[in-house]
Amino acid sequence: MEYKDLIEGFAEKNGINLQGLENNGVTFVIDYTAVTIREAVNVTAIIVSSVIGGPVPDAKGRLASFMLQANYLFSGTSPMTICQNPETDEYLLVRAIPRGLADVESLSKTVEELVDMEEKLRDSLAAFLDVDREAEQKDEAEMELNPLFGGFFIRV
């Protein structure tokens, strides 16, 4: 099945109104999740992806650790993977469907699974960042109480 036919069949089956296919794929929203489908010619696969978070400069290292732990042996992402877009620093949930196995049914199932997993990861990420915000707010409160020392000193 040709890529264009696959996408049009998927859109028809799922009631998605496509404005037209672009060379870099098609993006649509399902349950508040933006999903992108594109053809990856270099690996002969259909790539389904969704952005799960943007760059968080204050927590970049901890955030990367969180994502890698979720990806460990696919324990938190199976059968998908998490990656970081080097151009935007956004974190994405990604699934590749081998081109020979891609049909309307498998694409529909993959998109549904991706949307479900993205929601779970987004909730986990929000909880993770809330914990970090609480720590950050505590540090800021200490700084307000101890402006001379910047909130960072050893008590003896």
N, C-alpha and C positions, 0 to 999 in steps of 0.2 A: 504494500500500500504506500503510495506517495505521501510525503510529509503534509502537503496541502490537503489532500483527501483525509488524512488521519485527523488533522486539526478540525477541519470542517465537520467530519463525522462526530468527533468528540463534542464540539460546540452544539450540534444539533441534538445529540443524545441528552446533553445536560442543560439545554435551554439557555445557552450563553450566546449573546449577541456579539459577534465579532465585527469590528469596524473594517477589518481587512488584515491580511497577513503581512508582516514585515519580514525583511531578511533576517533580523536578529530575534525573531520569535514573536510570540503573542502573550500579552499579560491581561489578566482578568481578575476579578475579586469574587471569592466564595467565602461566606461566613466571616467577613472582615479580614480575610487573608488574601493578599495579592500573590497570585501564582503566575509564574512565567514558564512557558513551554517553548523550547527551541530545539532545533536540530543541530547536533554536533557532528559535523562531517568528519573531523579528524579522528573520532573514536567510534564512528558509525553508531550513534545512539541518539535517543530522544532524551533531552535533559529537562527535568521538571524541578523548579526551584522556588523558594520563597525567602524573603529577607526576614530574619527573626530578631535582628537588633542592629543598631548602628554603633559607631565608635563611641566609647565611653573613656575619654582620656584618663580620668582619675583611677579607673579600675581596669585598665587595659590588660595588665598581667593576670590579675585574678579572673577577669572575664575569659581570657584565653584558656586559662586552666579549667574553668567551669565547662567551657565548650569541649575541650579535649577529653575531660572526664566523661562527659555525656556520650562522646564518640567512642570511648574505650570498648573495644570488642563489640561495637554497635549496641552496647547494653542499653543506652538511652535513646538510640536513634534508628535501630534496625528497621528496615534494610537501607536506610538513608545515611547520609554523612553530613557533617557540618564543615563548612569552610569559610574563609575570609576573602572577600573580594579585595585584591591588592590595590585597586584604583579608588575604591570608596571606603574601605575598611569596614564595610558592613559584613555581618555574619549571615550566612545563608544555610538553609537546610536544602539538600540536593539529593535527587535520585536519578540515576541513569537507567534507561530501559534499552537493552540492546535492540538495535534497529530491526533485526529479524524477528524479534518477539513482540514488537509494538503493534497493537491494534486498538480499536476504539475501547474495547472492554478493559484491557490491561491499563491503558492510559487513564480511563475514568477511575479505576480502582487505585492507581498510583496517586492521582490528584487527591482523592478522598483521604487516603492514608497520610499524605503529606500535610493536608490541612489539619487533620487531627493531631499529628505529631507537632506541627508548628504551634498550635494552640497550647499544647502541654509544655513545650520548650519556652514559649513566650511567658507563660505563667511562672515557670521555674526561674526564668531570667528576671522577671519582675520581683519575685521573692528574694532572689540573690541580691539584686540592686537595692531593694528596700533595706536589707540587712546592712549593706555597705553605707546607705544613706544614714541609718541610725548611728553607725560608728562615726561617720563624718559629722553628724549633728552633735554627738557627744564631744568630739574634739573641738568643734566650734564653741560649744558651751563652756568647755574648760578654758579656751582661749579668752573668752569674755570674762571669766572669773579671774584668770591669771594673765592679764595682758602683758605684764612685765616679762614673764617667762614664755609667752607664746603658748601656754597650755602644755608645754612639753618639758617636764623637769622630773627629777628623781626625788621622791620623798624619803627621808630617812628618819 
